[in-house]
Amino acid sequence: MHEDANGDGRRVDSEAPENGVDQEFPALERELTVFLRRARANSGEMAREVHPDLESSAYGLLFRLEECGRQRATELAAYIGVGKATMSRQLRALEELGLVAREPDPADGRAWLVHLTEGGRDRFRRVREARRARYVRELAGWDPHEVAELARLLHQLNQGMEK
């Protein structure tokens, strides 16, 4: 590979990419695989910090409820990407742990809204604040603009994958 003749910094391949795949994509796949593996492990650790019996997959539910407030189970299931039966099981477990509660939806008496209990919110916030402090420590050597750019790019990636 070499820089093109006008010097704009774009790469020009002197030969076709291996199997028709640009070199950036295998590198992206490798880094995302490592990132996701670590994120899953962190999610499990954080879930256990909220409550020793909390499943790691339920941490995302707590995050969503903290971020958006009261939600229907169907909204949570759609956001997380699971079926109604899985969501019901997870919410039942969270209720049994005293982390969430349900109340009738005033807009539809047949539906229920799920929300964090006061204790659930307190536990979740303590863990979230500890995680943010860890990010601050781990990224202390980064320029704040780089951190903002990483957040922007991750948001762009997440938005693109929702389509």
C-alpha angles and dihedrals in degrees: 000000000000140000114269121256097259092057097232092141097248115136120240117198114225088202134024116279116261109276089352092288121126115238091240093067098059088048090049091049092050094049094045090050091054092043094050093046090053092044091054091049091048091048090055092049092048092047091053090049090055090049130342091231097048117118114233092236090060093063089078090055091054090048092052093048091049091048099043106021125219115014139172116250089242091057091050092048091051092048095048093040101238135121127262093256093053091046092050091051093049093047092048089053091048090050091050089053090051094242099116137023135195130227132179115272106244090210093054121021091202093059133070132217119218121212140168116265117231090256091047091051092049093049093045094048093051091054093043092051091050090051092050090050088053091052089050090052095045094047097040091114093053124096109249089236089058091052090050091048091050090051090048093050093047089050090050091050092049092048091050092051092053091066 
